[in-house]
């Protein structure tokens, strides 16, 4: 089935979730699902697109409430690498008190989200230092972004995004980890706990800048330990899609470097005992 034919199925499933049915014809997630042979019918693929976006929005809400201590007060959320709005379209229903700004490298995606979904947007950059975001946010949410960054920019992006979080706010992101290996052909990590391949479902991006990335928790904890403004307060292996690892980093710039590194190493060793036997 063509993308055009699949798009005609969207109103039925969008209505069930009370969201906009408009989907951009370049939406790479939608295209990936339609072309994925794991779905028996195009209807199943379209249903998954809407269902999974809703599940992610609900997961985010639960994390805000249960981990970040959010109690429904108005806050500002920066959805980084939002794509064409798979999750974005559900946020106004699931988090009506939250002011959302979406950000992505694709200009057409930002125009679509702004015009069709009515969400504030800003364009991203391929260079972390050039990310132009004048404001700081209570929450920055980067779903499956760090699962694509090469080693040359991974830590730069971590630092760049954390710098846009208000003091006391949170950076929430996911990575490919140990549980993702089976989906990526069981590759081996390098000495730093990092693996990268020049391969991506987004054909319009340079695969040397946006490919497939897999990292160990140790790698992530070490990057956090080197940053004086953030502390990992929550880690859950395989939290998203039963294989991507979840990290929540709190902006706490008052932590001194020696205490920060010692505390981070202790927290990691505690977590590492649970997952070392792989």
N, C-alpha and C positions, 0 to 999 in steps of 0.2 A: 504494500500500500504506500502511496506517495504521501509526502508531508501535507499536501493540500487536502487530500482525502481524510487524513487523520485529524486535521484541524476542524473538520466538520463534525467530528464526534465530541468536541470539547464542551459545547454548551450543556449537554446532558450531565456531565460529571461536575462541571463548574456550578451548576444550579444546586446540586446535592450538597455542596460545601458553601453555598452562598458567596461565591467569589466571581471575579471577572473571568470570562471564558477566553478573552483575547490572548493569543500566544503568538509571539513573533516567529516568522518563518525561519529565522536563523537561530532560534533557541537551541543550543547544542545539546542540552539535556533532553529536551523533547525529541530531537532527532535521534539521539543515542538510544532512547527507549523504544522508539518506533522501529528502529532497525535491529534491535536486540532480539535474537531468536529464542531467548528464554521465555518470552511471552507467547502464549498460544494464539492470541488474536490481537489485532490492533486495539480493540476495545480494552483489553487487559492492560496494554501499555499506557494508553491514555488515562485509564483509571489510576494506574500506579503513579503517574506524574502528579495528579492532583492529591491523591492520598498521601504520597510521600512528602510533598511540600507541607501538608497539614501536620503530619507526624513531626517533622523537623521544627515547625513553629511551636508545637506543643512541648517538645523536648526543651526548647529554649526557654519557654515560660516556666517550666518546672525547675530548670536550673536557676533562673533568676530568683524564684521563690525559695527554693530549698537550700541553695548553696550561697547565693549572693545576698540573701536577706531582703529581697524586694517585697514590699507589702502593698503594691498597687499605686504608689505615688507616681506623679509624672516624672519620667526620666527620658534621656535622649540616647538612642541606640544607633550605632553606625554599623550597617550591614555591609561588610567588605567582601568583594568578589561575589556579588549578588547574582551575576549572570543576567538572564532575562526575566527573573522574577518568579522562579518556581516556588521559593519559600516566601518571597516578599508579598505576594498576593494574599497570603493568609494572615499576615501580621496584624493588620487592622482589626481583624475579628478576634484573634487570640490575645493580642496585646493592645487593646484600644487606648490605654492610658499612655502608651509609649510613642514618642515622636521619633520616627524612623527616617534615616537618611541612607540611601543605598549608593554603593560605589562599585564601579567595575571599569575594566580597561576598554570595554567595547562602547563606543559612543552611541551606536544604534540601540544598545541595550538600555542605556541611561535615558535616551529619548523615549523609548517605549515605556519604561517604568514610570517616568514622569507624566507622560501624556495619557497613557492607557490605565495605569494603576493608581495615579494620583499621589505618588510618593516623591518626596524630595530626593534629588540625586546629585552626585558629583562624579567627575571622571577621574579615574585612577591613572597611574603611570607605570611604565615598565621598569623605572628606576626608583628604588625605595626613597632615596634622598629627595626626589622630586615630587613626592606625594604632597599635593597642595590641599591641606585640610586645615583651615584657619582656626576651627573650633576644637574643643576637647569634648569627649563623650563619657557618659556614665558607663556605657557598655559598648565594646566593639566585638562583633561576632563575625568570625571568618570560618565558614563551614567549607571544609575540603579545599582550602587554599594552600596551606602548607604541605599538602600532599602532592604538590606540583612544582615547588620551587627548587632550583638547583642549589648546591652548597654555597656557591658564590654569593647568593642573595638571600638565602633562608634566614640567617641571623639578622641581616640588615632589615628584612621585612618585620621580623619579630620586634626589633628595637624601634622601628619606625611606627608600627601600630601601637605599641605600648606607650610611646610618647604622646599619642593622641587620646589616651585614657586619662580622665580626671583622677586626681588623688582620691583614693578610696573606691575608685571604679574598677571594672574588670575587663580583661581581654579573654574571650572565650574562643577556642579554636580546636580543630581536629587534625589528625595526621594519619597516614598509613603507618601501621606498626607491625608487630609480630604476627597478629592475626590476619593481616592483609597479604602476607607472603603467598598464601595459596592462590590468591587471585592474580598475582603478578609473576607467577612461574617459579616461586621459591628462590628468589635471588638472595645473594649473601650481602650482608652489611660490610662496609669497610671498617677500618680500625676505629673510626670515629662514631660508628653506629649509623652510617648514612648510606643510602643507595639511591641512584638517580639514573633514569633512562630517558633518552630523547624520543618520547612517544606521548601523544596526547589526542584526545577526542576533539579538541579545538583546533581545527586545521588552519585557522587564520593566524595562529600565534607561532612565533619562533620556538621550536621545541627545545632549543638550548636555553631558553628563558622560562619556558612553561612545559614541563614534561611530566614524568611520573616519579614521585619521591616517596621513599620509605625511611623512617627514622626510628631508632630505639628510644625508649623513655629516658635512658641515660643521656643521650645526645640533647634532648629537649631540656632536661633539668640542668645540664651544664650551661646551655645558652642562657637560661633564666638566672643561674647563679652569677653569671658575668654581668648581668644588667642590674644596676643598683636601685631601680625604681619598681621592680616587680617581684612578687613571690608566688610560686605555684601553690594554690590552696586546695586544689582538687584535681585528681587524675583518675580516669576510669578507662581501663583497657576495653576496646571493642564497643564503646558506648553507642557510636553511630553506625547504623547499618550492620551491626554485630561484628564489625572488624576495624573501623576507624577509632583511634584512641582520642579521648577528650581531655583537654587541659583547660583549667581556669586559673588565670593569673591576676592577682590583685595588685593595684598600684599602691605601693607603700614606700615612698621615697625616703622615709626616715630611717630605714634599716641600714646599718653600717655594713661595709663590705665583709669583714671577717665573720660577723654574726650571721649575715645573709648566706654566705657560702656554707658555713657549718650547718645551719638549719636546713638548707636545701639538700645537702648531702645526706643528712640524717633522714629526712623525709623520703629521699629516693631509696636509700638502703632498705627502709621499711617496706616500701612498695616493691622493690626489686626482689625481695624474698618470695613474693607471691607469684612472680612471673619468670623467675630465672630458669626453671627446669623446662626448657622448650627444645 
